[in-house]
Amino acid sequence: MEKLILVKPTVDIKQKALDYRNEFFEIGENVINGSALLDELEYEEWLKLTEQNSSKNTVRSDWVEASTFFVVRESDNKIVGMVDIRHRLNKFLASYGGHIGYSVRPSERKKGYGTQILKMAVEYAKSINIDHVMLACYKENEASRKIILKCGGDLEKEFIHTDGKVVQVYWIDN
């Protein structure tokens, strides 16, 4: 298994980040889970937002403080994924989002990176004293469901989201 590292977003890796984002768009995926809105904002604006949201003193009032990382393959410095680790849950996250959101670059899927990313995120959560980690995914998202289960997720509940899809809520104890 290739070694992965968590890398804080910076202006220096803008082109790699845009390449990552564009790969999703090119295959028709317009939402990038765990990207803290990289799929919606210009890079510089997004960088400012992730920095602002990294501290409880500067986080937007409608968000929670979070640590957002690119997941980089050490051997070639390629971004293979992203993860957003929310330090606490607000009403929305407690219902739908959870503590951790993550994604794997489309061309790097089915290589075990999703499991590795989630394990790294759970360890990071533990390091900031989150002992009970919530995750949510659509029931139809078989890849995420399998990854969550592989990482020790226990299904708490299922419900129908406003979009008509079934959401599953899992918990992982640290």
Steps between C-alpha positions, in 0.01 A plus 500: 500500500630841404574737788258792525549825690262777605596836350347834597379698199731779385531730203807298390291197407225691322552331162502150651182588690329631187603187309347293781176700488481493120529122490167478687335754272627323186310182592185690596543500878427854613514438874832412663440353845735619771621794295352781713356660183805465271240391244322838525759773566800655328818355649618813681155557650489133604847523661385799701185313608687188612747712697215698658315180591807341659459706819208542737590871518453558126262227381188614315200516730309244290791252496713316755877506534658241275833372373508458124777304332606377162606138516823467306677187382852542630674319210393752233334786695170441318178600675298178525232624737367761739366491852315751713504423873242701692597561861141492626150453366239768446134418434554439126813286544337301782220411260669461163873561483689368797852568617676384186444554131743359246545428132732302278616627162301314230810356330631373837188318616491127580862503616435501877555873542152567637558263791845644562362856491220422744740325739729806491203731560377293796852510650512877451159532664632302796798738525258792546295309760211378286439155642167424332513578126183538295490440124210500259463382143229415254398136524552472124867598543628146536869603493463740795285257693761225465782735602313618809423143602861395439612781732272382783184695425182397678173587326284712730210588274366554152268776386371652181673827413311792346633388159314168541817291548565280803778629727683270737660633821798313645715540811861398547641484854856617539 
